Amino acid sequence: MLEADLNNMIEIAKFFWMITISIASAGAWIYAWLSQKRSATLDRVEASERLLNEMAHRLTSLEKDVMHGPTHNDIQELHGRITDLQSSLDRLIGGIDAWGDTYKAMNEQLININSYLREHK
């Protein structure tokens, strides 16, 4: 009977040992899964931080480039100068057109004088 009790106790110990091993294995598996998940999350966070830093650097570069560009007042001043230049060109073209009209009138007068002189020789 003592031997039967001993065999029974060994079977119970084996059973509890199997449960302990199963729980330890499950715990190790859960720990590995959670640490892998945490590692993947950390990798994503680090990638996002790198992207954010790159975007900040690009934005800073763009801001520096824009600072050296013309301001709204510069563009307005340039527009005013172009308008003044257009007015001056319009006056110049008007003067050239007037000179052309004067030239045509003088040429007609010279032709008329030449014709008159040929007729009255």
C-alpha positions in Angstrom: 0.0 0.0 0.0 2.9 2.3 0.8 4.2 1.6 -2.7 0.8 2.5 -4.2 0.7 5.8 -2.2 4.3 6.5 -3.4 3.3 5.9 -7.0 0.3 8.1 -6.6 2.4 10.9 -5.1 4.9 10.6 -8.0 2.0 10.8 -10.5 0.6 13.9 -8.7 4.1 15.5 -8.6 4.5 14.8 -12.4 1.1 16.4 -13.0 2.0 19.5 -11.1 5.4 19.6 -12.7 3.8 19.5 -16.1 1.4 22.3 -15.1 4.4 24.4 -13.8 6.3 23.8 -17.1 3.2 24.7 -19.1 2.6 27.9 -17.1 6.3 28.8 -17.4 6.3 28.2 -21.2 3.1 30.2 -21.6 4.7 33.0 -19.5 7.8 33.0 -21.6 5.8 33.0 -24.8 3.6 36.0 -23.5 6.8 37.8 -22.4 8.4 37.3 -25.8 5.3 38.4 -27.6 4.9 41.5 -25.5 8.6 42.5 -25.7 8.4 42.0 -29.5 5.3 44.1 -29.7 7.0 46.8 -27.5 10.1 46.6 -29.7 8.0 47.0 -32.8 6.2 49.9 -31.3 9.5 51.5 -30.3 10.8 51.1 -33.8 7.7 52.8 -35.2 8.1 55.6 -32.7 11.7 56.1 -33.6 10.9 56.0 -37.3 8.2 58.7 -36.7 10.7 60.8 -34.7 13.3 60.5 -37.5 10.6 61.5 -40.1 9.5 64.4 -37.9 13.1 65.6 -37.5 13.7 65.4 -41.2 10.5 67.4 -41.9 11.5 70.0 -39.3 14.9 70.3 -41.0 13.3 70.7 -44.4 10.9 73.3 -43.0 13.8 75.3 -41.4 15.6 75.2 -44.8 12.5 76.5 -46.6 12.1 79.3 -44.1 15.7 80.3 -44.5 15.2 80.4 -48.3 12.0 82.3 -48.1 13.6 84.9 -45.8 16.0 85.9 -48.6 13.2 86.2 -51.2 11.4 89.4 -52.1 8.8 90.8 -49.7 5.4 92.0 -50.6 6.6 95.6 -50.5 9.5 94.7 -52.8 7.1 93.3 -55.3 4.8 96.3 -55.1 7.8 98.6 -55.6 8.9 96.5 -58.7 5.3 96.7 -60.0 5.4 100.5 -59.7 8.7 100.7 -61.5 7.4 98.5 -64.3 4.3 100.7 -64.6 6.5 103.9 -64.8 8.7 102.2 -67.4 5.6 101.3 -69.4 4.4 104.9 -69.3 7.8 106.2 -70.5 7.8 103.7 -73.3 4.3 104.7 -74.3 5.4 108.4 -74.4 8.5 107.4 -76.4 6.4 105.4 -78.9 4.0 108.3 -79.2 6.9 110.6 -80.0 8.3 108.2 -82.6 4.8 107.9 -84.2 4.6 111.7 -84.2 8.0 112.0 -85.7 7.0 109.4 -88.4 3.9 111.5 -89.2 6.1 114.6 -89.4 8.5 112.8 -91.7 5.6 111.7 -93.9 4.3 115.2 -94.1 7.7 116.6 -94.9 8.2 114.0 -97.6 4.9 114.8 -99.2 5.9 118.5 -99.2 9.2 117.8 -100.8 7.5 115.6 -103.4 5.0 118.4 -104.1 7.8 121.0 -104.3 9.8 118.7 -106.7 6.7 118.3 -108.8 6.1 122.0 -108.9 9.7 122.7 -109.8 9.6 120.2 -112.7 6.4 121.7 -114.0 7.7 125.3 -113.9 11.1 124.9 -115.4 
